[in-house]
Amino acid sequence: MGSGPWVLEPGYRDDPRYTSAPAAHQELADAFHADGYVVVPGLVPGTTVLAARAAAQAEYARRGPATERVIDAWRWRPGVRALATDPATADLVTFLLGRPAVPFQTLSFRRGTEQRAHADAIHFDTLPAGYTCGVWVALEDVGDDQGPLVVHPGSHRVAPSYPEDLGLAPGDDRGAFDRTGYEDVVARQVADLPGRRLAVAQGTAVVWASDLVHGGAPVDRAGATRWSQVTHFFGAGCVYVTPQRSRRAEGRYAVRDPLVNVATGRPEPQPPPGWRFVRTPDRLTQVVPDAGPGPGLPVRAGSAVVGLGRRAKWHAASLRDRLRR
């Protein structure tokens, strides 16, 4: 299905997208290639940042103090959606990935996560691999005592995406996965790649490849907040998968279908041209080339029925979510 993002390839500086880009974008491409992330002050307009923070504060006030993070508040908070669909951010992600940016998930935070080192790619990736990234935006000034982001520069080259590459069993169809075992493996992988704390000003964006190992530093000031929002992006025209539940050696993946594009509010077309899905009742999908005779009628019919069932469950869950709001 092709190679990964052009910026991460060895010869990226010879690519016309690099040679024709402004100097500022070339510098970002160099940093992304070398370190797996870039820090971009002032990428998002201040009004958009303030609106996203107000939306997050309202949502946390509604949910109460026990809430650690809010997933996909873009569905009912316009301020969150505006930040997730910011044009300058989409342009930068499109440039780095080499495919149109598809925002598909938001996470809103009130305080530092203090999360152990991990890479997003265990949670989401693409076929072909690597067309994914995260964009974290500081909704307030973040100092060293507020639990800032910790990144491990260069770790995007050593962090595998699939459990089988880590000596772990895939998660089951209910999402159970040996998270502690995974984090222990990652810690060993980055032992020689020191972490870097990112104390940044409000409005700063950090864009990272999904293979970049990152986490949260300890919160050293009692009661300190770290208002921020993460938007996760895929590149358009890929198959969107959850590696931790996939069985890649068998050619069967936990495909994210349907996957809603935050910018359009509609599911992305799946499968992409040239590929066929054979869906099975165990919530996995065989991804096969759309060439030759393909599977027989009974297999195609069974796959279609499973697909309709998955879509119906998704619509039912979306309706329940809207009613709860």
C-alpha positions in Angstrom: 0.0 0.0 0.0 3.0 2.3 -0.4 5.5 3.9 2.0 4.9 6.1 5.0 5.0 9.9 5.3 7.5 11.5 2.9 9.1 13.7 5.6 10.2 10.6 7.5 11.9 9.0 4.5 15.7 9.2 4.2 15.6 11.3 0.9 12.9 13.8 2.0 15.0 16.8 1.2 15.0 15.9 -2.5 11.3 15.8 -2.6 9.7 18.7 -4.5 7.4 19.3 -1.5 10.5 20.1 0.5 12.4 22.1 -2.1 9.4 24.2 -3.0 8.3 24.8 0.6 9.0 28.1 2.5 12.1 28.1 4.7 9.9 27.9 7.9 8.2 24.7 6.6 11.6 23.2 5.7 12.8 23.8 9.2 9.7 22.0 10.6 10.2 19.1 8.2 13.9 18.8 9.4 12.8 18.8 13.0 10.0 16.3 12.4 12.3 14.0 10.5 15.1 14.1 13.1 13.1 14.2 16.4 9.6 12.9 15.5 7.9 16.1 16.7 7.9 19.9 16.2 7.0 22.8 18.6 5.1 25.6 16.8 4.4 28.7 18.9 1.3 30.7 17.9 0.1 28.2 15.3 -3.5 28.7 16.3 -5.2 32.1 16.6 -5.6 33.3 20.2 -9.4 33.6 20.0 -9.6 29.9 18.9 -7.4 28.9 21.9 -9.5 30.9 24.4 -12.7 29.4 23.0 -11.4 25.9 23.3 -10.3 26.5 26.9 -13.7 28.0 27.8 -15.4 24.9 26.2 -13.2 22.5 28.2 -13.8 24.4 31.4 -17.5 24.3 30.9 -17.4 20.6 30.2 -15.3 19.8 33.3 -17.6 22.0 35.4 -20.5 19.9 34.2 -18.8 16.6 34.8 -17.3 17.2 38.2 -13.8 17.0 39.7 -13.3 13.2 39.2 -13.1 13.6 35.4 -9.5 13.0 34.1 -10.0 13.6 30.4 -12.9 14.3 28.1 -13.0 12.3 24.8 -14.5 13.8 21.6 -16.1 16.9 23.2 -16.0 18.3 19.6 -19.3 16.5 19.1 -21.1 19.0 21.4 -18.7 21.8 22.2 -18.1 24.1 19.2 -15.0 25.6 20.8 -13.3 22.2 20.9 -14.3 21.5 17.3 -13.0 24.9 16.1 -9.5 24.1 17.5 -9.6 20.6 16.0 -10.4 21.9 12.6 -8.1 25.0 12.6 -7.0 25.6 9.0 -3.3 26.3 9.8 -3.0 23.1 11.8 -4.6 21.1 9.0 -2.2 22.6 6.5 0.8 21.8 8.6 -0.3 18.2 9.2 -1.1 17.8 5.5 2.4 19.0 4.7 4.1 16.7 7.1 2.1 13.6 6.3 1.8 14.2 2.5 -1.9 13.4 2.6 -4.9 15.5 3.5 -5.3 15.8 7.2 -8.3 14.0 8.7 -9.0 15.0 12.4 -10.8 12.1 14.0 -10.5 12.5 17.8 -10.2 15.1 20.5 -9.0 14.8 24.1 -9.5 17.7 26.5 -7.4 18.0 29.7 -7.6 20.0 32.8 -4.4 18.9 34.5 -1.2 17.1 33.6 -1.7 13.3 32.9 1.5 12.1 34.6 1.2 9.3 32.1 4.0 6.8 31.6 5.9 6.9 28.4 3.9 5.5 25.4 3.4 5.9 21.7 0.0 6.7 20.2 0.7 4.1 17.4 -0.3 1.2 19.7 -3.8 2.8 19.8 -4.2 3.9 16.2 -2.2 3.5 12.9 -2.9 3.2 9.2 -2.3 0.9 6.3 0.1 1.9 4.9 1.7 2.5 8.2 2.6 5.9 9.8 0.0 8.3 8.4 -1.0 9.4 11.8 0.0 12.2 14.2 -1.2 14.1 17.3 -1.4 17.8 17.8 -1.3 19.0 21.4 -2.2 22.7 22.0 -1.5 24.5 25.3 -4.6 26.4 26.4 -2.7 28.2 29.1 1.0 28.8 29.9 2.5 25.5 31.0 5.5 25.7 33.4 7.8 22.9 34.6 5.8 22.3 37.8 2.4 21.8 36.0 3.2 18.3 34.6 4.3 19.3 31.1 4.6 17.0 28.2 7.7 14.8 28.1 8.9 13.7 24.7 11.8 11.3 23.7 13.4 12.8 20.6 14.2 10.2 18.0 12.0 7.5 19.6 9.7 7.4 16.6 12.3 5.2 14.9 12.4 2.5 17.6 8.8 2.2 18.8 6.9 -0.7 17.1 3.1 -0.3 16.7 1.9 -3.9 17.0 1.8 -6.2 20.1 3.5 -9.0 18.2 6.6 -6.7 17.7 6.7 -6.2 21.5 6.3 -9.8 22.5 2.8 -9.1 23.8 -0.6 -10.7 23.0 -3.1 -8.6 21.1 -6.0 -7.1 23.1 -9.3 -8.9 23.0 -12.5 -7.7 21.3 -13.5 -5.7 24.5 -10.4 -3.7 24.3 -8.5 -5.4 27.2 -4.7 -5.1 26.7 -1.6 -5.6 28.9 -1.0 -1.8 29.2 1.6 -2.3 32.0 3.5 -4.8 30.1 3.5 -2.5 27.1 4.7 0.5 29.1 7.5 -1.6 30.6 8.7 -2.6 27.1 8.6 1.0 25.9 10.6 2.2 28.9 13.3 -0.2 28.0 13.2 0.9 24.4 13.8 4.6 25.2 16.3 4.0 28.1 19.0 5.6 25.9 16.8 8.4 24.6 16.4 10.9 27.4 13.1 12.6 27.8 12.7 16.4 27.2 10.1 18.4 29.1 8.2 21.0 27.1 7.3 24.0 29.2 5.5 26.2 26.6 3.4 29.3 26.3 -0.3 29.4 25.7 -1.2 28.8 22.1 1.9 26.7 21.4 1.2 23.5 19.4 3.3 20.3 19.6 2.9 18.1 16.6 4.2 14.6 16.9 4.4 11.4 14.8 2.3 8.7 16.3 5.4 6.5 16.9 6.9 9.2 19.1 7.3 8.1 22.7 5.9 10.7 25.1 4.2 11.0 28.4 3.4 13.5 31.2 5.9 14.8 33.8 4.8 14.8 37.5 2.6 17.6 38.7 4.8 19.3 41.3 2.5 22.1 42.4 -0.6 21.1 44.2 -3.8 22.1 42.4 -1.9 23.1 39.3 -3.9 22.9 36.0 -2.6 22.2 32.6 -5.5 23.1 30.3 -4.8 21.6 26.9 -6.3 19.8 23.9 -5.1 17.0 21.7 -6.4 16.4 18.3 -5.5 13.1 16.6 -5.2 13.0 12.8 -5.0 10.4 10.1 -3.9 10.9 6.5 -6.8 10.6 4.0 -7.1 7.5 1.8 -5.7 5.0 4.3 -7.2 2.0 6.2 -7.6 3.1 9.8 -6.7 0.5 12.4 -6.2 -0.1 16.1 -2.9 -2.1 16.3 -3.3 -3.2 19.9 -6.3 -5.4 18.9 -5.1 -6.4 15.5 -3.5 -9.7 14.3 -1.2 -8.4 11.6 0.5 -11.8 11.0 -2.9 -13.1 10.0 -3.8 -10.1 7.9 -6.7 -9.3 10.2 -7.0 -5.9 11.7 -9.3 -4.0 14.2 -10.4 -1.5 11.5 -11.9 1.8 12.6 -15.0 1.7 10.4 -16.9 3.9 10.5 -14.4 6.7 11.3 -15.9 10.2 11.5 -13.9 13.1 10.1 -14.3 15.9 12.6 -14.1 18.5 9.9 -17.0 17.2 7.9 -19.0 15.3 10.6 -19.2 12.3 8.2 -17.5 8.9 8.0 -14.5 8.6 5.8 -14.9 6.3 2.8 -13.7 2.8 3.7 -12.1 0.7 2.3 -9.9 3.0 0.2 -9.6 2.3 -3.6 -7.8 -0.9 -4.4 -8.6 -2.7 -1.2 -11.4 -4.9 0.1 -12.6 -5.6 3.6 -13.8 -9.1 4.7 -15.4 -8.4 8.1 -15.8 -11.2 10.6 -17.9 -11.5 13.8 -14.9 -11.3 16.1 -14.7 -7.6 15.3 -11.7 -8.0 13.1 -11.4 -7.4 9.4 -9.2 -9.0 6.8 -7.8 -6.4 4.5 -7.1 -7.8 1.0 -6.2 -6.4 -2.4 -9.2 -5.6 -4.6 -7.9 -7.7 -7.4 -8.7 -11.1 -8.9 -11.9 -13.0 -8.2 -12.0 -12.3 -4.5 -13.9 -14.3 -1.9 -17.0 -16.2 -2.8 -20.6 -15.0 -2.4 -21.2 -16.5 1.0 -18.1 -14.8 2.4 -19.0 -11.4 0.8 -22.6 -11.7 2.1 -21.4 -12.5 5.6 -19.0 -9.6 5.5 -21.8 -7.3 4.4 -24.1 -8.4 7.2 -21.3 -7.9 9.8 -20.6 -4.5 8.4 -24.2 -3.5 8.6 -24.3 -4.7 12.2 -21.2 -2.6 13.1 -22.6 0.5 11.5 -26.0 0.0 13.3 -24.2 -0.3 16.6 -22.2 2.8 15.9 -25.3 4.8 15.1 -27.0 3.5 18.2 -24.0 4.5 20.3 -23.9 8.0 18.7 -27.6 8.5 19.4 -27.2 7.5 23.1 -24.3 9.9 23.3 -26.2 12.8 21.9 -29.2 12.0 24.2 -26.9 12.0 27.3 -25.6 15.5 26.4 
